[in-house]
Amino acid sequence: MSNPDDREQRVSIRRAPKFSVFVVLGAVVGVFVSLVLTASFPIDPSVGFGPTFGYFAIYGFVGGILVGSLVALIFDRALRRSTKTVPVTVDRLQVPDQEPAADPTDPDG
């Protein structure tokens, strides 16, 4: 049963990017770029490739997160311009109260 106070409202609809996808993808790309850059230059034999890559991967990880976040913010700002306002009808339904179920542990019930 609908209430007589149902009314039409206007709501905004827009697409928004999923920030978590941009952050994770940025981190992965940052680590990959660190791998490529570490492999591109000569490695100090006293340190080795692994520790050198691990050191630069930390910077690539953090840098990738920052760049991914900035890209997501730019996309969010650009998609905000394509916001559409549409009318919707709000229906509020009243559900009749139901009697509570009998308690199976109650000896009287």
C-alpha positions as CSV (number, residue, x, y, z in Angstrom):
1,M,0.0,0.0,0.0
2,S,1.5,3.4,-1.0
3,N,1.3,6.5,1.0
4,P,-0.3,9.6,-0.4
5,D,2.8,11.6,0.4
6,D,4.7,9.9,-2.5
7,R,6.4,12.6,-4.5
8,E,8.8,13.2,-7.4
9,Q,12.4,14.2,-6.6
10,R,15.4,15.0,-8.8
11,V,18.6,13.1,-8.4
12,S,22.0,13.4,-10.0
13,I,23.5,10.4,-11.8
14,R,27.1,10.2,-12.8
15,R,29.8,7.7,-13.5
16,A,32.7,7.5,-11.0
17,P,36.0,5.6,-11.2
18,K,36.8,2.9,-8.7
19,F,39.7,4.4,-6.8
20,S,41.0,1.1,-5.6
21,V,41.6,-0.2,-9.1
22,F,43.6,2.8,-10.0
23,V,45.7,2.6,-6.8
24,V,46.5,-1.1,-7.2
25,L,47.2,-0.8,-10.9
26,G,49.5,2.2,-10.2
27,A,51.4,0.2,-7.6
28,V,51.9,-2.7,-9.9
29,V,53.0,-0.5,-12.8
30,G,55.4,1.3,-10.4
31,V,57.0,-1.9,-9.3
32,F,57.3,-3.1,-12.9
33,V,59.0,0.2,-13.9
34,S,61.4,-0.2,-11.0
35,L,62.2,-3.7,-12.3
36,V,62.9,-2.4,-15.8
37,L,65.0,0.5,-14.6
38,T,67.0,-1.7,-12.2
39,A,67.7,-4.3,-15.0
40,S,68.6,-1.5,-17.5
41,F,71.7,-0.3,-15.5
42,P,74.8,-2.1,-14.3
43,I,74.4,-3.6,-10.8
44,D,77.0,-3.4,-8.1
45,P,78.3,-6.9,-7.6
46,S,78.8,-6.4,-3.9
47,V,75.1,-5.7,-3.4
48,G,73.4,-7.8,-6.1
49,F,70.3,-7.5,-8.2
50,G,67.7,-8.5,-5.6
51,P,68.5,-6.0,-2.9
52,T,68.9,-3.2,-5.4
53,F,65.5,-4.1,-7.0
54,G,63.9,-4.3,-3.6
55,Y,65.1,-0.9,-2.6
56,F,63.9,0.8,-5.8
57,A,60.7,-1.2,-5.8
58,I,59.7,0.5,-2.6
59,Y,60.0,3.9,-4.3
60,G,58.2,2.5,-7.4
61,F,55.4,1.1,-5.3
62,V,54.8,4.4,-3.5
63,G,55.2,6.5,-6.6
64,G,52.8,4.2,-8.5
65,I,50.2,4.6,-5.8
66,L,50.5,8.4,-6.0
67,V,50.3,8.5,-9.8
68,G,47.3,6.1,-9.8
69,S,45.5,8.2,-7.2
70,L,46.1,11.4,-9.2
71,V,44.8,9.7,-12.4
72,A,41.7,8.6,-10.6
73,L,41.1,12.1,-9.3
74,I,41.5,13.5,-12.8
75,F,39.0,11.0,-14.2
76,D,36.6,11.7,-11.4
77,R,36.8,15.4,-12.1
78,A,36.3,14.9,-15.8
79,L,33.4,12.5,-15.4
80,R,31.7,15.0,-12.9
81,R,31.0,17.3,-15.9
82,S,28.8,14.6,-17.5
83,T,26.4,14.5,-14.5
84,K,22.8,14.2,-15.5
85,T,19.8,15.2,-13.3
86,V,16.8,13.0,-13.7
87,P,13.4,12.9,-12.0
88,V,12.4,9.9,-9.9
89,T,9.3,9.0,-8.0
90,V,9.8,8.0,-4.4
91,D,7.4,5.3,-3.2
92,R,7.3,4.6,0.5
93,L,5.6,1.4,1.4
94,Q,4.0,0.6,4.7
95,V,4.3,-3.0,5.8
96,P,1.7,-4.1,8.3
97,D,3.1,-5.2,11.7
98,Q,3.4,-9.0,12.1
99,E,2.9,-10.9,15.2
100,P,6.1,-12.3,16.6
101,A,6.7,-16.0,16.2
102,A,6.1,-18.2,19.2
103,D,9.2,-19.0,21.3
104,P,9.7,-22.8,21.0
105,T,11.3,-22.9,24.5
106,D,8.4,-21.2,26.2
107,P,6.2,-23.8,27.9
108,D,3.1,-21.6,27.7
109,G,3.5,-20.8,24.0
